[in-house]
Amino acid sequence: MSQIKIRTASDAEAPALLAFWARSAEGTSITDDEDGVTRLLDRDPEAVLVAERDGAIVGTVIAGYDGWRCHLYRLAVDPDQRRQGIAAALLASAHERFVALGGRRADAMVLDHNELGQHAWRAAGYHADEEWSRWVRPLI
């Protein structure tokens, strides 16, 4: 197998990212459309990290930093490419990005029913925070 390359995504890849998440990620979000992805990339062009092998997307993570907190979303690996260190490589790149930006702690959004995802996050050194809950309100 060829090597994995970690790089940032481009605006033009919004459709490919959405298709990748549809087959490789758990759950959907209100921002899972081309407009949502391109807005993110326009605001923070280095936020979406892509793992690529032989020109194909095999993994992603969104590593968003708002100047205060480091947030991780959409850690996803192609089901046929799992257990090869792709998620670990993506998270290492995300952590490097956060440290370079002055981040102090990262948090991850993980669906409660996503046991496979929870296992991956635990393996990366993350844990569920029992003190905080996510509160949401749709704006549109």
OpenMM code with the backbone's topology and positions (N, CA, C; nanometers):
from openmm import Vec3, app, unit

residues = "MET SER GLN ILE LYS ILE ARG THR ALA SER ASP ALA GLU ALA PRO ALA LEU LEU ALA PHE TRP ALA ARG SER ALA GLU GLY THR SER ILE THR ASP ASP GLU ASP GLY VAL THR ARG LEU LEU ASP ARG ASP PRO GLU ALA VAL LEU VAL ALA GLU ARG ASP GLY ALA ILE VAL GLY THR VAL ILE ALA GLY TYR ASP GLY TRP ARG CYS HIS LEU TYR ARG LEU ALA VAL ASP PRO ASP GLN ARG ARG GLN GLY ILE ALA ALA ALA LEU LEU ALA SER ALA HIS GLU ARG PHE VAL ALA LEU GLY GLY ARG ARG ALA ASP ALA MET VAL LEU ASP HIS ASN GLU LEU GLY GLN HIS ALA TRP ARG ALA ALA GLY TYR HIS ALA ASP GLU GLU TRP SER ARG TRP VAL ARG PRO LEU ILE".split()
positions = [
    Vec3(0.0830, -0.1190, 0.0000),
    Vec3(0.0000, 0.0000, 0.0000),
    Vec3(0.0863, 0.1237, 0.0000),
    Vec3(0.0364, 0.2259, -0.0640),
    Vec3(0.1116, 0.3501, -0.0683),
    Vec3(0.0911, 0.4291, 0.0608),
    Vec3(0.1712, 0.5305, 0.0764),
    Vec3(0.1701, 0.6131, 0.1971),
    Vec3(0.0477, 0.7045, 0.2023),
    Vec3(0.0140, 0.7412, 0.3242),
    Vec3(-0.0925, 0.8373, 0.3485),
    Vec3(-0.0318, 0.9772, 0.3481),
    Vec3(-0.0995, 1.0688, 0.2828),
    Vec3(-0.0594, 1.2097, 0.2827),
    Vec3(-0.1683, 1.2876, 0.3560),
    Vec3(-0.1290, 1.3707, 0.4542),
    Vec3(-0.2240, 1.4569, 0.5238),
    Vec3(-0.2097, 1.5969, 0.4654),
    Vec3(-0.3227, 1.6552, 0.4253),
    Vec3(-0.3221, 1.7883, 0.3653),
    Vec3(-0.4516, 1.8594, 0.4029),
    Vec3(-0.4599, 1.9868, 0.3692),
    Vec3(-0.5835, 2.0602, 0.3923),
    Vec3(-0.6739, 2.0474, 0.2694),
    Vec3(-0.8031, 2.0592, 0.2938),
    Vec3(-0.9018, 2.0496, 0.1861),
    Vec3(-0.9147, 2.1838, 0.1145),
    Vec3(-0.9676, 2.1784, -0.0065),
    Vec3(-0.9953, 2.3003, -0.0832),
    Vec3(-1.1457, 2.3164, -0.1012),
    Vec3(-1.1883, 2.4391, -0.1320),
    Vec3(-1.3305, 2.4661, -0.1576),
    Vec3(-1.3880, 2.3733, -0.2639),
    Vec3(-1.3094, 2.3469, -0.3657),
    Vec3(-1.3571, 2.2640, -0.4766),
    Vec3(-1.3893, 2.1218, -0.4330),
    Vec3(-1.3381, 2.0817, -0.3181),
    Vec3(-1.3614, 1.9452, -0.2701),
    Vec3(-1.4883, 1.9291, -0.1867),
    Vec3(-1.5652, 2.0346, -0.1695),
    Vec3(-1.6860, 2.0246, -0.0871),
    Vec3(-1.7745, 1.9064, -0.1275),
    Vec3(-1.8066, 1.8874, -0.2548),
    Vec3(-1.8906, 1.7727, -0.2909),
    Vec3(-1.8253, 1.6378, -0.2563),
    Vec3(-1.6954, 1.6274, -0.2783),
    Vec3(-1.6254, 1.5021, -0.2475),
    Vec3(-1.6235, 1.4765, -0.0973),
    Vec3(-1.6060, 1.5816, -0.0169),
    Vec3(-1.6082, 1.5656, 0.1282),
    Vec3(-1.7455, 1.5199, 0.1752),
    Vec3(-1.8501, 1.5814, 0.1226),
    Vec3(-1.9857, 1.5419, 0.1606),
    Vec3(-2.0145, 1.3970, 0.1231),
    Vec3(-1.9708, 1.3554, 0.0055),
    Vec3(-1.9902, 1.2157, -0.0364),
    Vec3(-1.9099, 1.1220, 0.0537),
    Vec3(-1.7879, 1.1612, 0.0882),
    Vec3(-1.7050, 1.0791, 0.1775),
    Vec3(-1.7721, 1.0648, 0.3134),
    Vec3(-1.8202, 1.1748, 0.3699),
    Vec3(-1.8850, 1.1684, 0.5013),
    Vec3(-2.0122, 1.0853, 0.4962),
    Vec3(-2.0854, 1.0914, 0.3850),
    Vec3(-2.2088, 1.0130, 0.3730),
    Vec3(-2.1814, 0.8635, 0.3832),
    Vec3(-2.0654, 0.8192, 0.3352),
    Vec3(-2.0370, 0.6753, 0.3397),
    Vec3(-1.9448, 0.6359, 0.4549),
    Vec3(-1.8725, 0.7326, 0.5152),
    Vec3(-1.7705, 0.6960, 0.6133),
    Vec3(-1.7925, 0.7521, 0.7528),
    Vec3(-1.8745, 0.8551, 0.7660),
    Vec3(-1.8958, 0.9183, 0.8966),
    Vec3(-2.0272, 0.8721, 0.9559),
    Vec3(-2.0387, 0.8892, 1.0850),
    Vec3(-2.1610, 0.8535, 1.1569),
    Vec3(-2.2443, 0.9798, 1.1754),
    Vec3(-2.3703, 0.9758, 1.1365),
    Vec3(-2.4590, 1.0893, 1.1582),
    Vec3(-2.4423, 1.1996, 1.0559),
    Vec3(-2.5342, 1.2949, 1.0617),
    Vec3(-2.5302, 1.4115, 0.9743),
    Vec3(-2.5488, 1.5364, 1.0596),
    Vec3(-2.5213, 1.6496, 0.9984),
    Vec3(-2.5296, 1.7778, 1.0674),
    Vec3(-2.6102, 1.8746, 0.9833),
    Vec3(-2.6582, 1.9784, 1.0478),
    Vec3(-2.7330, 2.0834, 0.9781),
    Vec3(-2.6455, 2.1543, 0.8745),
    Vec3(-2.5133, 2.1439, 0.8895),
    Vec3(-2.4207, 2.2096, 0.7973),
    Vec3(-2.3661, 2.1145, 0.6910),
    Vec3(-2.4249, 1.9975, 0.6779),
    Vec3(-2.3804, 1.9008, 0.5773),
    Vec3(-2.4379, 1.9351, 0.4403),
    Vec3(-2.3875, 2.0434, 0.3851),
    Vec3(-2.4205, 2.0811, 0.2479),
    Vec3(-2.3024, 2.1619, 0.1944),
    Vec3(-2.3019, 2.1842, 0.0638),
    Vec3(-2.1881, 2.2545, 0.0033),
    Vec3(-2.1674, 2.3922, 0.0637),
    Vec3(-2.2746, 2.4639, 0.0907),
    Vec3(-2.2619, 2.5965, 0.1482),
    Vec3(-2.1945, 2.5900, 0.2855),
    Vec3(-2.2340, 2.4940, 0.3683),
    Vec3(-2.1739, 2.4799, 0.5005),
    Vec3(-2.0250, 2.4503, 0.4933),
    Vec3(-1.9866, 2.3590, 0.4045),
    Vec3(-1.8454, 2.3223, 0.3911),
    Vec3(-1.7642, 2.4380, 0.3340),
    Vec3(-1.8146, 2.5036, 0.2315),
    Vec3(-1.7370, 2.6134, 0.1728),
    Vec3(-1.7279, 2.7327, 0.2680),
    Vec3(-1.8302, 2.7578, 0.3472),
    Vec3(-1.8212, 2.8647, 0.4484),
    Vec3(-1.7097, 2.8348, 0.5474),
    Vec3(-1.7038, 2.7117, 0.5921),
    Vec3(-1.5977, 2.6722, 0.6849),
    Vec3(-1.4611, 2.6938, 0.6211),
    Vec3(-1.4437, 2.6457, 0.4993),
    Vec3(-1.3141, 2.6566, 0.4323),
    Vec3(-1.2790, 2.8017, 0.3976),
    Vec3(-1.3786, 2.8832, 0.3685),
    Vec3(-1.3517, 3.0251, 0.3432),
    Vec3(-1.3068, 3.0950, 0.4710),
    Vec3(-1.3684, 3.0615, 0.5827),
    Vec3(-1.3347, 3.1245, 0.7108),
    Vec3(-1.2023, 3.0746, 0.7657),
    Vec3(-1.1791, 2.9450, 0.7524),
    Vec3(-1.0570, 2.8841, 0.8072),
    Vec3(-1.0064, 2.7793, 0.7083),
    Vec3(-0.9273, 2.8209, 0.6091),
    Vec3(-0.8845, 2.7311, 0.5018),
    Vec3(-0.8033, 2.6099, 0.5472),
    Vec3(-0.7516, 2.6121, 0.6687),
    Vec3(-0.6705, 2.4999, 0.7161),
    Vec3(-0.7453, 2.4098, 0.8139),
    Vec3(-0.8747, 2.4317, 0.8315),
    Vec3(-0.9504, 2.3572, 0.9323),
    Vec3(-0.9799, 2.2124, 0.8933),
    Vec3(-1.0017, 2.1861, 0.7664),
    Vec3(-1.0378, 2.0508, 0.7249),
    Vec3(-0.9114, 1.9780, 0.6800),
    Vec3(-0.8743, 1.8783, 0.7578),
    Vec3(-0.7581, 1.7965, 0.7247),
    Vec3(-0.8057, 1.6700, 0.6549),
    Vec3(-0.7377, 1.6354, 0.5477),
    Vec3(-0.7737, 1.5210, 0.4652),
    Vec3(-0.6572, 1.4234, 0.4613),
    Vec3(-0.6874, 1.2972, 0.4821),
    Vec3(-0.5896, 1.1910, 0.4587),
    Vec3(-0.6167, 1.1378, 0.3193),
    Vec3(-0.5116, 1.1314, 0.2414),
    Vec3(-0.5243, 1.0918, 0.1011),
    Vec3(-0.4286, 0.9767, 0.0723),
    Vec3(-0.4777, 0.8811, -0.0027),
    Vec3(-0.3941, 0.7709, -0.0511),
    Vec3(-0.4245, 0.7514, -0.1984),
    Vec3(-0.3209, 0.7545, -0.2801),
    Vec3(-0.3362, 0.7356, -0.4249),
    Vec3(-0.4413, 0.8289, -0.4844),
    Vec3(-0.4451, 0.9530, -0.4352),
    Vec3(-0.5362, 1.0532, -0.4885),
    Vec3(-0.6788, 1.0444, -0.4370),
    Vec3(-0.7080, 0.9500, -0.3480),
    Vec3(-0.8436, 0.9336, -0.2951),
    Vec3(-0.8490, 0.9738, -0.1482),
    Vec3(-0.9597, 1.0357, -0.1088),
    Vec3(-0.9804, 1.0693, 0.0317),
    Vec3(-1.0066, 0.9400, 0.1087),
    Vec3(-0.9269, 0.9161, 0.2118),
    Vec3(-0.9455, 0.7976, 0.2957),
    Vec3(-0.9737, 0.8341, 0.4406),
    Vec3(-0.9658, 0.9634, 0.4728),
    Vec3(-0.9955, 1.0070, 0.6088),
    Vec3(-1.0045, 1.1577, 0.6173),
    Vec3(-1.0763, 1.2064, 0.7198),
    Vec3(-1.0880, 1.3500, 0.7421),
    Vec3(-1.0998, 1.3779, 0.8916),
    Vec3(-1.0681, 1.5009, 0.9267),
    Vec3(-1.1047, 1.5566, 1.0561),
    Vec3(-1.1151, 1.7078, 1.0375),
    Vec3(-1.2125, 1.7674, 1.1025),
    Vec3(-1.2214, 1.9124, 1.1063),
    Vec3(-1.1563, 1.9549, 1.2370),
    Vec3(-1.0541, 2.0373, 1.2261),
    Vec3(-0.9795, 2.0874, 1.3413),
    Vec3(-1.0023, 2.2377, 1.3501),
    Vec3(-1.1113, 2.2764, 1.4129),
    Vec3(-1.1485, 2.4161, 1.4206),
    Vec3(-1.0941, 2.4834, 1.5454),
    Vec3(-1.0414, 2.6027, 1.5284),
    Vec3(-0.9909, 2.6808, 1.6414),
    Vec3(-1.0507, 2.8200, 1.6305),
    Vec3(-1.1177, 2.8637, 1.7358),
    Vec3(-1.1847, 2.9937, 1.7340),
    Vec3(-1.1082, 3.1010, 1.8102),
    Vec3(-0.9841, 3.0726, 1.8460),
    Vec3(-0.9046, 3.1663, 1.9234),
    Vec3(-0.9162, 3.1428, 2.0733),
    Vec3(-1.0100, 3.0570, 2.1108),
    Vec3(-1.0353, 3.0261, 2.2514),
    Vec3(-1.0289, 2.8768, 2.2765),
    Vec3(-1.0950, 2.8004, 2.1909),
    Vec3(-1.1013, 2.6561, 2.2097),
    Vec3(-1.0678, 2.5830, 2.0803),
    Vec3(-1.0214, 2.4604, 2.0980),
    Vec3(-0.9879, 2.3715, 1.9860),
    Vec3(-1.0971, 2.2653, 1.9766),
    Vec3(-1.1664, 2.2606, 1.8659),
    Vec3(-1.2787, 2.1685, 1.8482),
    Vec3(-1.2509, 2.0725, 1.7326),
    Vec3(-1.2836, 1.9477, 1.7542),
    Vec3(-1.2644, 1.8439, 1.6519),
    Vec3(-1.3992, 1.7848, 1.6124),
    Vec3(-1.4188, 1.7737, 1.4828),
    Vec3(-1.5423, 1.7199, 1.4263),
    Vec3(-1.5064, 1.6313, 1.3077),
    Vec3(-1.5997, 1.5484, 1.2693),
    Vec3(-1.5904, 1.4706, 1.1460),
    Vec3(-1.4619, 1.3892, 1.1310),
    Vec3(-1.4186, 1.3287, 1.2432),
    Vec3(-1.3117, 1.2301, 1.2304),
    Vec3(-1.3756, 1.1087, 1.1646),
    Vec3(-1.3339, 1.0811, 1.0435),
    Vec3(-1.3926, 0.9709, 0.9677),
    Vec3(-1.2837, 0.9050, 0.8845),
    Vec3(-1.2906, 0.7736, 0.8773),
    Vec3(-1.1968, 0.6961, 0.7955),
    Vec3(-1.2787, 0.6021, 0.7086),
    Vec3(-1.2387, 0.5905, 0.5834),
    Vec3(-1.3044, 0.4974, 0.4910),
    Vec3(-1.3147, 0.3606, 0.5576),
    Vec3(-1.4338, 0.3004, 0.5586),
    Vec3(-1.4502, 0.1709, 0.6260),
    Vec3(-1.3510, 0.0639, 0.5790),
    Vec3(-1.3097, 0.0687, 0.4534),
    Vec3(-1.2138, -0.0307, 0.4025),
    Vec3(-1.0695, 0.0016, 0.4392),
    Vec3(-1.0457, 0.1169, 0.5002),
    Vec3(-0.9096, 0.1613, 0.5315),
    Vec3(-0.8852, 0.1731, 0.6822),
    Vec3(-0.9800, 0.1284, 0.7625),
    Vec3(-0.9679, 0.1451, 0.9077),
    Vec3(-0.8625, 0.0527, 0.9672),
    Vec3(-0.8181, 0.0905, 1.0870),
    Vec3(-0.7195, 0.0150, 1.1653),
    Vec3(-0.5827, 0.0121, 1.0973),
    Vec3(-0.5513, 0.1236, 1.0308),
    Vec3(-0.4205, 0.1385, 0.9653),
    Vec3(-0.3475, 0.2632, 1.0136),
    Vec3(-0.3993, 0.3287, 1.1171),
    Vec3(-0.3342, 0.4462, 1.1721),
    Vec3(-0.3741, 0.5777, 1.1073),
    Vec3(-0.4755, 0.5754, 1.0223),
    Vec3(-0.5167, 0.6975, 0.9529),
    Vec3(-0.5758, 0.7984, 1.0505),
    Vec3(-0.6652, 0.7540, 1.1381),
    Vec3(-0.7241, 0.8458, 1.2371),
    Vec3(-0.6151, 0.9032, 1.3266),
    Vec3(-0.5216, 0.8208, 1.3685),
    Vec3(-0.4122, 0.8688, 1.4542),
    Vec3(-0.3287, 0.9741, 1.3828),
    Vec3(-0.3017, 0.9547, 1.2540),
    Vec3(-0.2240, 1.0522, 1.1771),
    Vec3(-0.3016, 1.1830, 1.1620),
    Vec3(-0.4316, 1.1741, 1.1375),
    Vec3(-0.5135, 1.2943, 1.1275),
    Vec3(-0.5150, 1.3709, 1.2590),
    Vec3(-0.5325, 1.2987, 1.3707),
    Vec3(-0.5363, 1.3654, 1.5004),
    Vec3(-0.4010, 1.4255, 1.5367),
    Vec3(-0.2927, 1.3585, 1.5015),
    Vec3(-0.1594, 1.4154, 1.5269),
    Vec3(-0.1438, 1.5476, 1.4515),
    Vec3(-0.1905, 1.5516, 1.3271),
    Vec3(-0.1832, 1.6758, 1.2495),
    Vec3(-0.2729, 1.7836, 1.3101),
    Vec3(-0.3913, 1.7447, 1.3549),
    Vec3(-0.4816, 1.8407, 1.4191),
    Vec3(-0.4188, 1.8966, 1.5463),
    Vec3(-0.3603, 1.8091, 1.6269),
    Vec3(-0.2970, 1.8538, 1.7514),
    Vec3(-0.1815, 1.9494, 1.7225),
    Vec3(-0.1024, 1.9184, 1.6212),
    Vec3(0.0080, 2.0079, 1.5825),
    Vec3(-0.0461, 2.1446, 1.5414),
    Vec3(-0.1547, 2.1449, 1.4672),
    Vec3(-0.2168, 2.2711, 1.4253),
    Vec3(-0.2605, 2.3514, 1.5469),
    Vec3(-0.3271, 2.2852, 1.6399),
    Vec3(-0.3760, 2.3546, 1.7582),
    Vec3(-0.2621, 2.4134, 1.8416),
    Vec3(-0.1579, 2.3366, 1.8624),
    Vec3(-0.0440, 2.3846, 1.9405),
    Vec3(0.0187, 2.5066, 1.8725),
    Vec3(0.0345, 2.5004, 1.7406),
    Vec3(0.0928, 2.6124, 1.6664),
    Vec3(0.0064, 2.7383, 1.6780),
    Vec3(-0.1252, 2.7207, 1.6932),
    Vec3(-0.2166, 2.8339, 1.7055),
    Vec3(-0.2307, 2.8831, 1.8498),
    Vec3(-0.1697, 2.8125, 1.9432),
    Vec3(-0.1779, 2.8508, 2.0845),
    Vec3(-0.2855, 2.7783, 2.1618),
    Vec3(-0.3432, 2.6752, 2.1034),
    Vec3(-0.4474, 2.5991, 2.1722),
    Vec3(-0.3929, 2.5235, 2.2923),
    Vec3(-0.4789, 2.5047, 2.3913),
    Vec3(-0.4384, 2.4387, 2.5155),
    Vec3(-0.5085, 2.3060, 2.5411),
    Vec3(-0.6251, 2.2888, 2.4861),
    Vec3(-0.7001, 2.1654, 2.5062),
    Vec3(-0.7943, 2.1462, 2.3883),
    Vec3(-0.8078, 2.0234, 2.3455),
    Vec3(-0.8982, 1.9926, 2.2348),
    Vec3(-1.0195, 1.9176, 2.2870),
    Vec3(-1.1327, 1.9429, 2.2257),
    Vec3(-1.2522, 1.8638, 2.2552),
    Vec3(-1.3065, 1.8068, 2.1252),
    Vec3(-1.3806, 1.6986, 2.1377),
    Vec3(-1.4324, 1.6286, 2.0201),
    Vec3(-1.5820, 1.6081, 2.0330),
    Vec3(-1.6515, 1.6210, 1.9227),
    Vec3(-1.7935, 1.5899, 1.9164),
    Vec3(-1.8069, 1.4429, 1.8760),
    Vec3(-1.8697, 1.3625, 1.9626),
    Vec3(-1.8856, 1.2197, 1.9373),
    Vec3(-2.0301, 1.1823, 1.9701),
    Vec3(-2.0987, 1.1221, 1.8765),
    Vec3(-2.2367, 1.0793, 1.9009),
    Vec3(-2.2406, 0.9757, 2.0129),
    Vec3(-2.3409, 0.9867, 2.0990),
    Vec3(-2.3528, 0.8944, 2.2116),
    Vec3(-2.3646, 0.7485, 2.1671),
    Vec3(-2.4314, 0.7232, 2.0558),
    Vec3(-2.4512, 0.5853, 2.0100),
    Vec3(-2.3367, 0.5331, 1.9215),
    Vec3(-2.2381, 0.6161, 1.8941),
    Vec3(-2.1288, 0.5764, 1.8042),
    Vec3(-2.0175, 0.5075, 1.8841),
    Vec3(-2.0369, 0.3794, 1.9119),
    Vec3(-1.9400, 0.3053, 1.9924),
    Vec3(-1.8054, 0.2917, 1.9231),
    Vec3(-1.8047, 0.2722, 1.7926),
    Vec3(-1.6793, 0.2630, 1.7185),
    Vec3(-1.6018, 0.3944, 1.7302),
    Vec3(-1.6721, 0.5055, 1.7135),
    Vec3(-1.6095, 0.6361, 1.7275),
    Vec3(-1.5585, 0.6599, 1.8686),
    Vec3(-1.6367, 0.6220, 1.9687),
    Vec3(-1.5936, 0.6393, 2.1075),
    Vec3(-1.4664, 0.5600, 2.1352),
    Vec3(-1.4589, 0.4408, 2.0802),
    Vec3(-1.3384, 0.3587, 2.0974),
    Vec3(-1.2171, 0.4298, 2.0353),
    Vec3(-1.2344, 0.4857, 1.9170),
    Vec3(-1.1240, 0.5548, 1.8498),
    Vec3(-1.0782, 0.6760, 1.9311),
    Vec3(-1.1737, 0.7521, 1.9840),
    Vec3(-1.1369, 0.8693, 2.0634),
    Vec3(-1.0663, 0.8277, 2.1925),
    Vec3(-1.1159, 0.7236, 2.2587),
    Vec3(-1.0474, 0.6745, 2.3796),
    Vec3(-0.9051, 0.6314, 2.3477),
    Vec3(-0.8875, 0.5616, 2.2371),
    Vec3(-0.7541, 0.5154, 2.1973),
    Vec3(-0.6600, 0.6329, 2.1723),
    Vec3(-0.7157, 0.7484, 2.1367),
    Vec3(-0.6351, 0.8675, 2.1109),
    Vec3(-0.6119, 0.9500, 2.2377),
    Vec3(-0.6604, 0.9002, 2.3517),
    Vec3(-0.6370, 0.9689, 2.4784),
    Vec3(-0.7479, 1.0618, 2.5238),
    Vec3(-0.8610, 1.0609, 2.4553),
    Vec3(-0.9748, 1.1452, 2.4925),
    Vec3(-1.0662, 1.0697, 2.5888),
    Vec3(-1.1466, 1.1437, 2.6636),
    Vec3(-1.2449, 1.0826, 2.7523),
    Vec3(-1.3710, 1.1690, 2.7544),
    Vec3(-1.4818, 1.1074, 2.7863),
    Vec3(-1.6071, 1.1822, 2.7980),
    Vec3(-1.5980, 1.2711, 2.9213),
    Vec3(-1.6367, 1.3948, 2.9069),
    Vec3(-1.6345, 1.4891, 3.0180),
    Vec3(-1.7681, 1.4801, 3.0908),
    Vec3(-1.7642, 1.4350, 3.2134),
    Vec3(-1.8877, 1.4152, 3.2905),
    Vec3(-1.9432, 1.5467, 3.3460),
    Vec3(-1.8661, 1.6546, 3.3404),
    Vec3(-1.9092, 1.7820, 3.3978),
    Vec3(-1.9854, 1.8704, 3.3004),
    Vec3(-1.9704, 1.8449, 3.1702),
    Vec3(-2.0283, 1.9332, 3.0706),
    Vec3(-2.1192, 1.8568, 2.9768),
    Vec3(-2.2235, 1.9215, 2.9330),
    Vec3(-2.3114, 1.8685, 2.8298),
    Vec3(-2.3190, 1.9704, 2.7176),
    Vec3(-2.3460, 1.9227, 2.6004),
    Vec3(-2.3603, 2.0106, 2.4843),
    Vec3(-2.5054, 2.0589, 2.4780),
    Vec3(-2.5243, 2.1859, 2.4731),
    Vec3(-2.6559, 2.2471, 2.4572),
    Vec3(-2.6611, 2.3102, 2.3194),
    Vec3(-2.7688, 2.2876, 2.2473),
    Vec3(-2.7782, 2.3392, 2.1102),
    Vec3(-2.9108, 2.4093, 2.0867),
    Vec3(-2.9083, 2.4982, 1.9890),
    Vec3(-3.0291, 2.5653, 1.9429),
    Vec3(-3.0108, 2.5966, 1.7952),
    Vec3(-3.0919, 2.5395, 1.7086),
    Vec3(-3.0824, 2.5743, 1.5662),
    Vec3(-3.1100, 2.7233, 1.5450),
    Vec3(-3.0343, 2.7828, 1.4549),
    Vec3(-3.0536, 2.9245, 1.4243),
    Vec3(-3.1370, 2.9473, 1.2995),
    Vec3(-3.1544, 2.8433, 1.2191),
    Vec3(-3.2357, 2.8559, 1.0977),
    Vec3(-3.3376, 2.7456, 1.0919),
] * unit.nanometer
topology = app.Topology()
chain = topology.addChain("A")
for resn in residues:
    res = topology.addResidue(resn, chain)
    for name in ("N", "CA", "C"):
        topology.addAtom(name, app.Element.getBySymbol(name[0]), res)
